[in-house]
Amino acid sequence: MEEKVLIVEGNKDLKQIKKILDEPVDIICTYGTLSEEKLENLIYPIEDLDVYIFVDADSSGEKIRKQLKRELPNATHLYTRKGFRQVETTPLAHLSDILKEYFEVKHTQFF
């Protein structure tokens, strides 16, 4: 497992972020929910790593974020603008600006 772990909501978020990252990062998808089984199998094993949480700026994302704040109190939370609402629909240039604070990103000009 990599030292950095990024938690997102779904596959479309993962695909957008992979276009930008230029370093190996384990990305975990919650698929909108965090059952006790997911917490046990996915979340608890990573609590001692550098964990970043990047979920949508909507009610579903905020619900997951709130739960993850309890389960992973030391995680770093990343936010997209409320106007973009979803990670998957956030423009690549803006995603790059958010992610470059914590990850190596590709130096490609995004349009």
All heavy atoms as an XYZ file, in Angstrom:
917
protein
N       0.838     -1.188      0.000
C       0.000      0.000      0.000
C       0.882      1.252      0.000
O       1.898      1.297      0.668
C      -0.908     -0.022      1.237
C      -1.861      1.141      1.295
S      -3.093      1.013      2.607
C      -4.222     -0.126      1.848
N       0.453      2.248     -0.754
C       1.185      3.510     -0.804
C       1.030      4.237      0.529
O       0.167      3.928      1.324
C       0.634      4.386     -1.938
C       0.657      3.733     -3.302
C       2.034      3.356     -3.783
O       3.014      3.989     -3.370
O       2.134      2.416     -4.574
N       1.882      5.231      0.760
C       1.783      5.985      2.003
C       0.637      6.987      1.988
O       0.132      7.366      3.021
C       3.098      6.705      2.277
C       4.192      5.754      2.667
C       5.422      6.477      3.153
O       5.309      7.642      3.574
O       6.482      5.876      3.104
N       0.243      7.440      0.800
C      -0.869      8.385      0.683
C      -2.100      7.643      0.178
O      -2.015      6.833     -0.733
C      -0.530      9.500     -0.304
C       0.542     10.445      0.179
C       0.777     11.523     -0.848
C       1.866     12.470     -0.416
N       2.139     13.477     -1.461
N      -3.218      7.968      0.792
C      -4.487      7.368      0.395
C      -5.495      8.494      0.189
O      -5.604      9.395      1.017
C      -5.015      6.404      1.487
C      -6.350      5.816      1.080
C      -4.004      5.301      1.765
N      -6.207      8.426     -0.920
C      -7.221      9.420     -1.240
C      -8.572      8.713     -1.269
O      -8.729      7.691     -1.935
C      -6.918     10.052     -2.595
C      -7.853     11.135     -3.096
C      -7.867     12.334     -2.165
C      -7.431     11.565     -4.494
N      -9.534      9.236     -0.524
C     -10.875      8.664     -0.492
C     -11.801      9.559     -1.303
O     -11.878     10.765     -1.069
C     -11.387      8.536      0.952
C     -10.466      7.608      1.761
C     -12.823      8.013      0.966
C     -10.806      7.524      3.235
N     -12.484      8.948     -2.282
C     -13.444      9.653     -3.123
C     -14.759      8.876     -3.106
O     -14.829      7.769     -2.562
C     -12.930      9.819     -4.569
C     -11.660     10.653     -4.599
C     -12.706      8.478     -5.242
N     -15.783      9.444     -3.733
C     -17.091      8.774     -3.707
C     -17.248      7.699     -4.778
O     -17.824      6.657     -4.512
C     -18.210      9.804     -3.846
C     -18.416     10.607     -2.578
C     -19.589     11.532     -2.675
O     -20.733     11.046     -2.666
O     -19.355     12.745     -2.772
N     -16.787      7.935     -5.987
C     -17.075      6.963     -7.037
C     -16.016      6.865     -8.111
O     -15.019      7.584     -8.105
N     -16.268      5.958     -9.068
C     -15.319      5.690    -10.151
C     -15.077      6.898    -11.041
O     -13.967      7.088    -11.536
C     -15.808      4.524    -11.015
C     -15.524      3.188    -10.387
O     -14.542      3.040     -9.652
N     -16.360      2.210    -10.657
N     -16.094      7.713    -11.274
C     -15.907      8.885    -12.130
C     -14.976      9.895    -11.457
O     -14.163     10.535    -12.125
C     -17.248      9.522    -12.486
C     -18.073      8.652    -13.420
C     -19.392      9.284    -13.756
C     -20.198      8.389    -14.672
N     -21.521      8.950    -14.959
N     -15.083     10.021    -10.137
C     -14.156     10.879     -9.393
C     -12.735     10.333     -9.528
O     -11.793     11.083     -9.808
C     -14.531     10.927     -7.902
C     -15.925     11.456     -7.656
O     -16.441     12.222     -8.492
O     -16.501     11.098     -6.614
N     -12.606      9.039     -9.342
C     -11.298      8.375     -9.435
C     -10.671      8.620    -10.807
O      -9.492      8.970    -10.906
C     -11.480      6.877     -9.171
C     -10.249      6.019     -9.210
C     -10.348      4.922     -8.156
C     -10.088      5.365    -10.565
N     -11.442      8.454    -11.870
C     -10.925      8.640    -13.230
C     -10.457     10.073    -13.463
O      -9.417     10.294    -14.081
C     -11.978      8.240    -14.263
C     -12.186      6.748    -14.338
C     -13.294      6.391    -15.307
C     -13.531      4.894    -15.288
N     -14.677      4.498    -16.105
N     -11.228     11.059    -12.990
C     -10.832     12.469    -13.144
C      -9.511     12.728    -12.426
O      -8.621     13.376    -12.950
C     -11.907     13.396    -12.579
C     -13.063     13.664    -13.495
C     -12.662     14.475    -14.706
O     -12.213     13.914    -15.706
N     -12.832     15.770    -14.644
N      -9.404     12.256    -11.215
C      -8.221     12.513    -10.394
C      -6.993     11.817    -10.967
O      -5.904     12.379    -10.970
C      -8.502     12.121     -8.931
C      -9.471     13.146     -8.331
C      -7.226     12.017     -8.120
C     -10.044     12.780     -6.995
N      -7.173     10.615    -11.498
C      -6.037      9.885    -12.083
C      -5.449     10.613    -13.296
O      -4.290     10.436    -13.614
C      -6.440      8.458    -12.460
C      -6.437      7.530    -11.274
C      -6.558      6.090    -11.725
C      -6.255      5.172    -10.570
N      -6.162      3.784    -10.998
N      -6.259     11.436    -13.959
C      -5.762     12.216    -15.100
C      -4.725     13.238    -14.645
O      -3.932     13.716    -15.444
C      -6.913     12.956    -15.797
C      -7.896     12.061    -16.497
C      -9.040     12.902    -17.058
C     -10.115     12.038    -17.667
N     -11.283     12.845    -18.116
N      -4.761     13.595    -13.368
C      -3.947     14.688    -12.852
C      -2.766     14.216    -12.010
O      -1.684     14.783    -12.078
C      -4.842     15.625    -12.007
C      -5.893     16.256    -12.912
C      -4.027     16.684    -11.295
C      -7.010     16.925    -12.171
N      -2.972     13.173    -11.224
C      -1.917     12.726    -10.308
C      -0.698     12.226    -11.053
O      -0.805     11.534    -12.055
C      -2.446     11.622     -9.391
C      -3.473     12.035     -8.355
C      -3.914     10.820     -7.546
C      -2.941     13.117     -7.436
N       0.466     12.568    -10.513
C       1.729     12.144    -11.117
C       2.585     11.417    -10.082
O       3.798     11.554    -10.067
C       2.468     13.370    -11.674
C       3.506     12.977    -12.711
O       3.362     11.886    -13.305
O       4.451     13.755    -12.915
N       1.927     10.708     -9.184
C       2.606      9.898     -8.185
C       1.665      8.752     -7.817
O       0.454      8.864     -7.996
C       2.966     10.717     -6.944
C       1.786     11.150     -6.107
C       2.208     11.833     -4.808
O       2.698     11.139     -3.906
O       2.028     13.065     -4.716
N       2.212      7.664     -7.311
C       1.338      6.554     -6.924
C       0.556      6.892     -5.659
O       1.135      7.307     -4.655
C       2.309      5.393     -6.672
C       3.641      6.010     -6.490
C       3.629      7.352     -7.148
N      -0.749      6.759     -5.750
C      -1.648      7.040     -4.628
C      -2.729      5.973     -4.632
O      -3.328      5.705     -5.670
C      -2.306      8.432     -4.768
C      -3.302      8.681     -3.652
C      -1.259      9.535     -4.814
N      -2.967      5.354     -3.492
C      -4.097      4.437     -3.387
C      -5.356      5.279     -3.307
O      -5.455      6.183     -2.482
C      -3.987      3.568     -2.134
C      -3.021      2.415     -2.307
O      -2.829      1.961     -3.452
O      -2.458      1.958     -1.301
N      -6.319      4.973     -4.165
C      -7.582      5.705     -4.167
C      -8.687      4.723     -3.796
O      -8.848      3.684     -4.425
C      -7.866      6.361     -5.530
C      -6.727      7.317     -5.899
C      -9.200      7.103     -5.497
C      -6.850      7.949     -7.267
N      -9.431      5.077     -2.762
C     -10.535      4.250     -2.283
C     -11.844      4.941     -2.640
O     -12.011      6.136     -2.376
C     -10.459      4.054     -0.760
C      -9.194      3.272     -0.397
C     -11.707      3.363     -0.230
C      -8.948      3.166      1.103
N     -12.763      4.193     -3.227
C     -14.092      4.709     -3.542
C     -15.080      4.226     -2.489
O     -15.117      3.040     -2.176
C     -14.552      4.218     -4.908
S     -13.591      4.852     -6.288
N     -15.879      5.145     -1.971
C     -16.906      4.771     -0.986
C     -18.192      4.322     -1.672
O     -19.015      3.674     -1.050
C     -17.254      5.943     -0.058
O     -17.888      6.965     -0.825
C     -16.038      6.469      0.662
N     -18.383      4.697     -2.922
C     -19.616      4.424     -3.672
C     -20.835      4.951     -2.930
O     -21.896      4.346     -2.918
C     -19.749      2.937     -4.001
C     -18.595      2.444     -4.830
C     -17.609      1.641     -4.267
C     -18.452      2.840     -6.157
C     -16.524      1.223     -5.016
C     -17.368      2.420     -6.913
C     -16.404      1.608     -6.337
O     -15.324      1.206     -7.075
N     -20.649      6.087     -2.261
C     -21.768      6.790     -1.649
C     -22.153      6.373     -0.248
O     -22.963      7.028      0.380
N     -21.600      5.281      0.247
C     -21.959      4.831      1.595
C     -20.742      4.292      2.325
O     -19.748      3.921      1.711
C     -23.018      3.707      1.562
O     -22.450      2.572      0.884
C     -24.288      4.138      0.883
N     -20.846      4.235      3.636
C     -19.793      3.642      4.465
C     -20.429      2.689      5.468
O     -20.783      3.073      6.566
C     -19.019      4.733      5.204
C     -17.998      5.480      4.382
C     -17.421      6.634      5.181
C     -16.892      4.554      3.922
N     -20.584      1.456      5.057
C     -21.135      0.442      5.950
C     -20.065      0.033      6.968
O     -18.888      0.350      6.826
C     -21.555     -0.789      5.142
O     -20.412     -1.380      4.538
N     -20.485     -0.684      7.971
C     -19.539     -1.183      8.979
C     -18.477     -2.072      8.321
O     -17.310     -2.022      8.667
C     -20.290     -1.946     10.073
C     -19.426     -2.276     11.274
C     -18.839     -1.037     11.960
O     -19.550     -0.037     12.108
O     -17.661     -1.079     12.349
N     -18.897     -2.845      7.319
C     -17.960     -3.723      6.604
C     -16.904     -2.904      5.847
O     -15.720     -3.208      5.891
C     -18.728     -4.616      5.624
C     -17.830     -5.581      4.870
C     -18.596     -6.443      3.881
O     -19.848     -6.457      3.930
O     -17.941     -7.092      3.062
N     -17.333     -1.847      5.167
C     -16.375     -0.983      4.460
C     -15.421     -0.319      5.439
O     -14.228     -0.220      5.175
C     -17.098      0.104      3.658
C     -17.559     -0.326      2.310
C     -18.113      0.867      1.547
C     -18.880      0.416      0.344
N     -19.542      1.529     -0.336
N     -15.957      0.141      6.557
C     -15.097      0.764      7.559
C     -14.034     -0.217      8.029
O     -12.858      0.118      8.122
C     -15.923      1.260      8.747
C     -16.762      2.495      8.502
C     -17.697      2.736      9.676
C     -15.892      3.712      8.269
N     -14.457     -1.431      8.299
C     -13.538     -2.441      8.814
C     -12.494     -2.849      7.778
O     -11.323     -2.982      8.089
C     -14.342     -3.666      9.254
C     -13.640     -4.477     10.315
C     -14.581     -5.508     10.907
O     -15.561     -5.118     11.564
O     -14.313     -6.702     10.687
N     -12.923     -3.032      6.531
C     -12.026     -3.537      5.489
C     -11.223     -2.468      4.772
O     -10.103     -2.732      4.329
C     -12.820     -4.340      4.453
C     -13.427     -5.583      5.043
O     -12.881     -6.177      5.968
N     -14.577     -5.981      4.540
N     -11.778     -1.273      4.625
C     -11.113     -0.232      3.841
C     -10.543      0.905      4.681
O      -9.454      1.396      4.411
C     -12.089      0.360      2.826
C     -12.624     -0.566      1.749
C     -13.656      0.161      0.907
C     -11.503     -1.080      0.872
N     -11.283      1.337      5.674
C     -10.918      2.548      6.394
C      -9.973      2.284      7.558
O      -8.933      2.921      7.678
C     -12.184      3.298      6.869
C     -13.124      3.572      5.689
C     -11.810      4.571      7.597
C     -12.524      4.354      4.542
N     -10.296      1.355      8.418
C      -9.460      1.125      9.596
C      -8.015      0.742      9.245
O      -7.095      1.182      9.919
C     -10.094      0.094     10.529
C     -11.396      0.571     11.130
C     -12.441     -0.301     11.360
C     -11.595      1.913     11.467
C     -13.638      0.133     11.910
C     -12.792      2.356     12.005
C     -13.804      1.454     12.228
O     -14.983      1.893     12.764
N      -7.775     -0.045      8.187
C      -6.377     -0.380      7.865
C      -5.520      0.812      7.428
O      -4.306      0.713      7.404
C      -6.505     -1.392      6.721
C      -7.886     -1.944      6.837
C      -8.717     -0.820      7.393
N      -6.140      1.942      7.086
C      -5.369      3.085      6.583
C      -5.260      4.220      7.584
O      -4.686      5.256      7.281
C      -5.969      3.630      5.262
C      -7.381      4.162      5.489
C      -5.922      2.571      4.179
C      -7.944      4.956      4.337
N      -5.787      4.041      8.785
C      -5.853      5.179      9.709
C      -4.498      5.727     10.119
O      -4.411      6.867     10.558
C      -6.744      4.870     10.909
C      -6.410      3.638     11.671
C      -7.502      3.274     12.680
O      -8.379      4.100     12.981
O      -7.462      2.151     13.161
N      -3.404      4.990      9.930
C      -2.072      5.484     10.277
C      -1.315      6.045      9.070
O      -0.151      6.411      9.193
C      -1.253      4.373     10.945
C      -1.823      3.995     12.301
O      -2.393      4.880     12.983
O      -1.701      2.817     12.682
N      -1.949      6.095      7.915
C      -1.319      6.622      6.705
C      -1.739      8.074      6.498
O      -2.560      8.607      7.232
C      -1.730      5.771      5.501
C      -1.372      4.284      5.580
C      -1.931      3.538      4.381
C       0.136      4.083      5.668
N      -1.158      8.710      5.468
C      -1.576     10.067      5.086
C      -2.865      9.940      4.283
O      -2.842      9.543      3.116
C      -0.499     10.749      4.243
C       0.738     11.095      5.045
O       0.612     11.277      6.273
O       1.818     11.182      4.448
N      -3.984     10.243      4.910
C      -5.283     10.068      4.278
C      -5.855     11.431      3.895
O      -5.828     12.376      4.683
C      -6.267      9.337      5.222
C      -7.634      9.192      4.570
C      -5.714      7.972      5.617
N      -6.391     11.486      2.669
C      -7.007     12.693      2.136
C      -8.430     12.329      1.716
O      -8.654     11.292      1.101
C      -6.220     13.217      0.929
C      -4.795     13.528      1.287
C      -3.817     12.538      1.291
C      -4.435     14.820      1.666
C      -2.510     12.824      1.666
C      -3.138     15.110      2.027
C      -2.177     14.109      2.030
O      -0.893     14.399      2.398
N      -9.364     13.180      2.042
C     -10.762     12.932      1.727
C     -11.235     14.017      0.767
O     -11.131     15.208      1.065
C     -11.603     12.913      3.019
C     -11.115     11.774      3.910
C     -13.090     12.782      2.691
C     -11.604     11.825      5.330
N     -11.720     13.582     -0.394
C     -12.148     14.508     -1.429
C     -13.495     14.031     -1.960
O     -13.563     13.188     -2.853
C     -11.104     14.556     -2.537
C     -11.209     15.739     -3.465
C     -12.052     16.798     -3.213
C     -10.426     15.778     -4.598
C     -12.134     17.885     -4.067
C     -10.490     16.865     -5.470
C     -11.344     17.915     -5.202
N     -14.572     14.525     -1.355
C     -15.912     14.109     -1.745
C     -16.686     15.308     -2.283
O     -16.248     16.447     -2.169
C     -16.658     13.451     -0.558
C     -15.986     12.133     -0.165
C     -16.744     14.376      0.637
N     -17.834     15.025     -2.857
C     -18.639     16.058     -3.499
C     -19.144     17.104     -2.504
O     -19.304     16.827     -1.317
C     -19.843     15.426     -4.205
C     -19.431     14.505     -5.352
O     -18.286     14.619     -5.828
O     -20.266     13.690     -5.768
N     -19.408     18.292     -3.031
C     -19.942     19.393     -2.225
C     -21.463     19.364     -2.295
O     -22.115     20.312     -2.718
C     -19.399     20.728     -2.731
N     -22.033     18.226     -1.911
C     -23.483     18.081     -1.865
C     -23.857     17.337     -0.587
O     -22.986     16.984      0.211
C     -24.013     17.370     -3.125
C     -23.421     15.976     -3.316
O     -22.820     15.415     -2.369
O     -23.564     15.428     -4.429
N     -25.136     17.087     -0.377
C     -25.562     16.474      0.892
C     -24.996     15.078      1.071
O     -24.594     14.706      2.177
C     -27.083     16.461      0.994
O     -27.648     15.721     -0.061
N     -24.918     14.296      0.023
C     -24.353     12.948      0.112
C     -22.869     13.006      0.480
O     -22.395     12.264      1.343
C     -24.535     12.219     -1.226
O     -23.877     10.989     -1.212
N     -22.145     13.898     -0.179
C     -20.719     14.058      0.120
C     -20.482     14.539      1.535
O     -19.575     14.068      2.226
N     -21.302     15.476      1.984
C     -21.137     16.001      3.344
C     -21.452     14.939      4.396
O     -20.830     14.905      5.452
C     -21.983     17.251      3.548
C     -21.447     18.461      2.801
C     -19.979     18.760      3.082
O     -19.570     18.771      4.260
O     -19.227     18.969      2.112
N     -22.395     14.063      4.098
C     -22.710     12.970      5.023
C     -21.511     12.027      5.161
O     -21.129     11.644      6.263
C     -23.943     12.205      4.514
C     -24.383     11.085      5.418
C     -25.618     10.403      4.865
C     -25.996      9.225      5.740
N     -27.103      8.458      5.170
N     -20.902     11.687      4.042
C     -19.717     10.819      4.066
C     -18.567     11.533      4.764
O     -17.860     10.948      5.587
C     -19.317     10.399      2.636
C     -20.379      9.473      2.058
C     -17.947      9.737      2.622
C     -20.215      9.198      0.593
N     -18.374     12.806      4.449
C     -17.293     13.573      5.066
C     -17.443     13.597      6.592
O     -16.487     13.405      7.330
C     -17.265     14.997      4.507
C     -16.073     15.817      4.978
C     -16.098     17.229      4.428
N     -16.071     17.322      2.985
C     -14.988     17.202      2.234
N     -13.815     16.939      2.789
N     -15.058     17.329      0.922
N     -18.661     13.820      7.060
C     -18.923     13.868      8.499
C     -18.578     12.536      9.166
O     -17.948     12.500     10.222
C     -20.398     14.216      8.731
C     -20.759     14.498     10.157
C     -22.212     14.940     10.259
C     -22.596     15.208     11.683
N     -23.992     15.623     11.807
N     -18.967     11.439      8.523
C     -18.655     10.113      9.068
C     -17.144      9.858      9.059
O     -16.589      9.352     10.035
C     -19.380      9.031      8.267
C     -19.246      7.654      8.877
C     -20.073      6.606      8.138
O     -20.671      6.882      7.103
N     -20.093      5.413      8.675
N     -16.484     10.258      7.981
C     -15.034     10.044      7.889
C     -14.273     10.921      8.885
O     -13.209     10.528      9.358
C     -14.546     10.281      6.465
C     -14.926      9.184      5.473
C     -14.611      9.616      4.053
C     -14.224      7.876      5.811
N     -14.802     12.103      9.190
C     -14.158     12.947     10.200
C     -14.126     12.241     11.549
O     -13.161     12.370     12.302
C     -14.881     14.295     10.333
C     -14.500     15.287      9.271
C     -15.196     16.624      9.496
C     -14.771     17.621      8.441
N     -15.408     18.924      8.605
N     -15.187     11.494     11.846
C     -15.220     10.732     13.104
C     -14.264      9.551     13.057
O     -13.562      9.267     14.028
C     -16.637     10.214     13.378
C     -17.601     11.258     13.870
C     -18.883     10.638     14.412
N     -19.506      9.700     13.489
C     -20.421     10.017     12.571
N     -20.821     11.264     12.462
N     -20.945      9.102     11.790
N     -14.253      8.832     11.937
C     -13.462      7.605     11.821
C     -11.978      7.888     11.592
O     -11.125      7.111     12.019
C     -14.001      6.729     10.682
C     -15.461      6.347     10.822
C     -15.764      5.505     12.051
O     -14.865      4.836     12.592
O     -16.936      5.513     12.488
N     -11.679      8.962     10.881
C     -10.296      9.315     10.529
C     -10.045     10.775     10.910
O      -9.941     11.645     10.047
C     -10.067      9.110      9.029
C     -10.209      7.686      8.511
C     -10.292      7.669      6.998
C      -9.048      6.822      8.994
N      -9.948     11.062     12.201
C      -9.848     12.458     12.633
C      -8.599     13.181     12.144
O      -8.577     14.413     12.089
C      -9.872     12.365     14.161
C      -9.490     10.966     14.482
C      -9.925     10.129     13.325
N      -7.559     12.464     11.759
C      -6.320     13.098     11.309
C      -6.247     13.269      9.792
O      -5.245     13.749      9.268
C      -5.106     12.309     11.802
C      -5.021     12.326     13.312
O      -5.320     13.328     13.947
N      -4.632     11.205     13.898
N      -7.293     12.873      9.084
C      -7.291     12.984      7.627
C      -7.356     14.450      7.205
O      -7.883     15.300      7.912
C      -8.479     12.228      7.043
N      -6.829     14.715      6.018
C      -6.882     16.044      5.421
C      -8.086     16.083      4.484
O      -8.264     15.185      3.654
C      -5.594     16.329      4.626
O      -4.481     16.249      5.514
C      -5.637     17.697      3.972
N      -8.897     17.110      4.610
C     -10.097     17.228      3.784
C      -9.863     18.211      2.653
O      -9.411     19.338      2.874
C     -11.285     17.664      4.640
C     -11.717     16.597      5.585
N     -12.749     15.731      5.311
C     -11.216     16.217      6.785
C     -12.879     14.886      6.304
N     -11.967     15.158      7.220
N     -10.175     17.774      1.443
C     -10.060     18.596      0.245
C     -11.472     18.946     -0.222
O     -12.388     18.136     -0.106
C      -9.321     17.833     -0.849
C      -7.978     17.205     -0.446
C      -7.380     16.434     -1.606
C      -7.022     18.261      0.053
N     -11.620     20.147     -0.757
C     -12.949     20.628     -1.132
C     -12.930     21.203     -2.540
O     -12.028     21.959     -2.893
C     -13.401     21.740     -0.179
C     -13.533     21.283      1.257
C     -12.430     21.293      2.106
C     -14.752     20.861      1.761
C     -12.538     20.876      3.430
C     -14.881     20.451      3.083
C     -13.772     20.460      3.913
O     -13.891     20.050      5.211
N     -13.964     20.863     -3.310
C     -14.184     21.530     -4.576
C     -15.124     22.710     -4.307
O     -15.741     22.777     -3.242
C     -14.785     20.582     -5.634
O     -14.779     21.258     -6.894
C     -16.188     20.131     -5.291
N     -15.227     23.617     -5.227
C     -16.145     24.745     -5.059
C     -17.581     24.237     -5.057
O     -17.935     23.339     -5.812
C     -15.989     25.730     -6.210
C     -14.710     26.495     -6.165
C     -14.726     27.549     -7.249
N     -13.410     28.104     -7.404
C     -12.951     28.620     -8.519
N     -13.702     28.655     -9.601
N     -11.734     29.110     -8.571
N     -18.405     24.866     -4.238
C     -19.820     24.467     -4.169
C     -20.499     24.587     -5.538
O     -21.383     23.811     -5.864
C     -20.559     25.278     -3.129
C     -20.210     24.881     -1.715
C     -21.237     25.404     -0.734
C     -20.857     25.081      0.685
N     -21.050     23.694      1.044
N     -20.060     25.545     -6.344
C     -20.636     25.717     -7.670
C     -20.385     24.541     -8.599
O     -21.177     24.263     -9.494
N     -19.280     23.832     -8.394
C     -18.985     22.650     -9.213
C     -19.725     21.426     -8.683
O     -19.964     20.476     -9.408
C     -17.485     22.357     -9.243
C     -16.665     23.431     -9.891
C     -15.450     23.801     -9.355
C     -17.104     24.073    -11.042
C     -14.681     24.785     -9.939
C     -16.339     25.059    -11.640
C     -15.119     25.425    -11.094
N     -20.050     21.430     -7.393
C     -20.795     20.392     -6.689
C     -20.094     19.035     -6.647
O     -19.974     18.461     -5.597
C     -22.213     20.227     -7.243
C     -23.071     21.450     -6.990
C     -24.534     21.252     -7.293
N     -25.149     20.066     -6.731
C     -25.622     19.948     -5.493
N     -25.508     20.937     -4.659
N     -26.205     18.835     -5.100
N     -19.696     18.487     -7.774
C     -19.127     17.143     -7.793
C     -17.668     17.159     -8.214
O     -17.273     17.956     -9.063
C     -19.922     16.254     -8.742
C     -21.365     16.094     -8.329
C     -22.129     15.199     -9.276
O     -21.726     14.977    -10.407
N     -23.245     14.671     -8.813
N     -16.910     16.243     -7.643
C     -15.503     16.115     -8.018
C     -15.395     15.793     -9.507
O     -14.595     16.376    -10.225
C     -14.807     15.032     -7.155
C     -13.401     14.757     -7.652
C     -14.795     15.442     -5.686
N     -16.238     14.899     -9.985
C     -16.157     14.457    -11.380
C     -16.443     15.565    -12.381
O     -15.986     15.502    -13.522
C     -17.091     13.277    -11.638
C     -18.555     13.654    -11.619
C     -19.484     12.487    -11.830
O     -19.644     11.690    -10.902
O     -20.047     12.392    -12.933
N     -17.186     16.593    -11.985
C     -17.512     17.682    -12.915
C     -16.665     18.931    -12.666
O     -16.841     19.936    -13.354
C     -19.010     18.048    -12.821
O     -19.320     18.417    -11.477
C     -19.891     16.894    -13.253
N     -15.764     18.857    -11.714
C     -14.857     19.972    -11.461
C     -13.843     20.040    -12.604
O     -13.264     19.021    -12.971
C     -14.122     19.774    -10.114
O     -15.101     19.716     -9.069
C     -13.147     20.903     -9.842
N     -13.626     21.205    -13.193
C     -12.648     21.317    -14.288
C     -11.266     20.816    -13.850
O     -10.850     21.016    -12.705
C     -12.618     22.818    -14.589
C     -13.946     23.327    -14.109
C     -14.285     22.481    -12.908
N     -10.571     20.167    -14.783
C      -9.274     19.583    -14.471
C      -8.282     20.610    -13.924
O      -7.510     20.310    -13.013
C      -8.690     18.876    -15.697
C      -9.436     17.627    -16.160
C      -8.809     17.086    -17.437
C      -9.453     16.564    -15.074
N      -8.309     21.815    -14.455
C      -7.387     22.850    -13.972
C      -7.637     23.155    -12.501
O      -6.699     23.335    -11.720
C      -7.520     24.111    -14.818
N      -8.902     23.211    -12.114
C      -9.235     23.481    -10.714
C      -8.863     22.283     -9.838
O      -8.332     22.456     -8.738
C     -10.708     23.839    -10.572
C     -11.071     24.281     -9.189
N     -10.567     25.427     -8.623
C     -11.857     23.712     -8.248
C     -11.036     25.546     -7.382
N     -11.822     24.518     -7.143
N      -9.136     21.070    -10.307
C      -8.726     19.873     -9.561
C      -7.220     19.874     -9.338
O      -6.739     19.562     -8.248
C      -9.124     18.595    -10.303
C     -10.565     18.136    -10.203
C     -10.764     16.875    -11.028
C     -10.973     17.900     -8.765
N      -6.487     20.223    -10.366
C      -5.030     20.282    -10.266
C      -4.596     21.280     -9.201
O      -3.702     21.001     -8.393
C      -4.432     20.645    -11.626
O      -3.032     20.687    -11.549
N      -5.232     22.449     -9.181
C      -4.904     23.460     -8.171
C      -5.153     22.942     -6.752
O      -4.390     23.233     -5.837
C      -5.722     24.734     -8.395
C      -5.229     25.540     -9.587
O      -4.104     25.298    -10.065
O      -6.000     26.410    -10.044
N      -6.227     22.196     -6.567
C      -6.545     21.639     -5.252
C      -5.536     20.563     -4.868
O      -4.991     20.557     -3.758
C      -7.974     21.050     -5.246
C      -9.004     22.164     -5.457
C      -8.247     20.286     -3.945
C     -10.391     21.645     -5.803
N      -5.281     19.654     -5.779
C      -4.448     18.490     -5.478
C      -2.962     18.810     -5.346
O      -2.249     18.145     -4.601
C      -4.655     17.408     -6.544
C      -6.056     16.786     -6.563
C      -6.236     15.932     -7.802
C      -6.298     15.979     -5.303
N      -2.482     19.841     -6.066
C      -1.045     20.116     -6.065
C      -0.511     20.533     -4.699
O       0.693     20.508     -4.469
C      -0.675     21.135     -7.138
C      -1.101     22.553     -6.835
C      -0.731     23.465     -7.992
C      -1.172     24.888     -7.742
N      -0.928     25.731     -8.909
N      -1.390     20.916     -3.794
C      -0.970     21.264     -2.441
C      -0.480     20.030     -1.673
O       0.283     20.163     -0.719
C      -2.127     21.906     -1.673
C      -2.620     23.204     -2.264
C      -1.576     24.316     -2.163
O      -0.899     24.405     -1.126
O      -1.468     25.091     -3.135
N      -0.940     18.844     -2.087
C      -0.669     17.629     -1.317
C      -0.055     16.495     -2.129
O       0.473     15.548     -1.559
C      -1.976     17.118     -0.695
C      -2.678     18.185      0.099
C      -3.707     18.942     -0.466
C      -2.285     18.470      1.396
C      -4.342     19.940      0.268
C      -2.912     19.469      2.125
C      -3.928     20.201      1.554
O      -4.534     21.188      2.281
N      -0.147     16.577     -3.457
C       0.301     15.501     -4.330
C       1.128     16.067     -5.476
O       0.992     17.233     -5.827
C      -0.900     14.764     -4.952
C      -1.849     14.180     -3.951
C      -2.975     14.883     -3.531
C      -1.641     12.914     -3.429
C      -3.857     14.343     -2.619
C      -2.523     12.361     -2.509
C      -3.626     13.071     -2.106
N       1.926     15.190     -6.077
C       2.592     15.547     -7.329
C       1.541     15.474     -8.428
O       0.818     14.486     -8.534
C       3.728     14.566     -7.644
C       4.885     14.631     -6.663
C       5.613     15.963     -6.708
O       5.778     16.520     -7.816
O       5.995     16.442     -5.629
N       1.442     16.533     -9.208
C       0.471     16.543    -10.302
C       1.202     16.728    -11.630
O       2.312     17.249    -11.680
C      -0.595     17.649    -10.119
C      -1.430     17.401     -8.871
C       0.031     19.025    -10.077
N       0.554     16.284    -12.677
C       1.122     16.426    -14.014
C       1.152     17.901    -14.371
O       0.248     18.652    -14.020
C       0.297     15.637    -15.025
C       0.370     14.140    -14.762
C      -0.506     13.375    -15.694
C      -0.393     11.902    -15.322
N      -1.465     11.100    -15.855
N       2.180     18.303    -15.059
C       2.338     19.719    -15.429
C       1.763     19.992    -16.808
O       2.287     20.776    -17.566
C       3.802     20.116    -15.357
C       4.349     20.054    -13.969
N       4.001     20.968    -12.984
C       5.169     19.174    -13.374
C       4.599     20.653    -11.852
N       5.316     19.578    -12.062
N       0.666     19.344    -17.088
C      -0.031     19.528    -18.358
C      -0.971     20.719    -18.218
O      -1.582     20.898    -17.172
C      -0.852     18.265    -18.698
O       0.018     17.140    -18.654
C      -1.501     18.366    -20.048
N      -1.074     21.468    -19.240
C      -2.036     22.575    -19.231
C      -3.417     21.991    -19.511
O      -3.629     21.340    -20.514
C      -1.664     23.610    -20.299
C      -2.474     24.850    -20.233
C      -2.156     25.718    -19.011
O      -1.405     25.348    -18.148
N      -2.771     26.861    -18.972
N      -4.349     22.196    -18.599
C      -5.694     21.675    -18.766
C      -6.586     22.769    -19.333
O      -6.534     23.903    -18.923
C      -6.277     21.191    -17.432
C      -5.465     20.083    -16.823
C      -4.653     20.325    -15.714
C      -5.507     18.816    -17.356
C      -3.915     19.301    -15.163
C      -4.777     17.789    -16.794
C      -3.971     18.033    -15.697
N      -7.426     22.394    -20.271
C      -8.330     23.357    -20.891
C      -9.756     23.022    -20.559
O     -10.121     21.942    -20.343
C      -8.152     23.353    -22.425
C      -6.751     23.755    -22.814
C      -5.799     22.816    -23.095
C      -6.406     25.092    -22.876
C      -4.520     23.190    -23.457
C      -5.128     25.487    -23.225
C      -4.197     24.521    -23.526
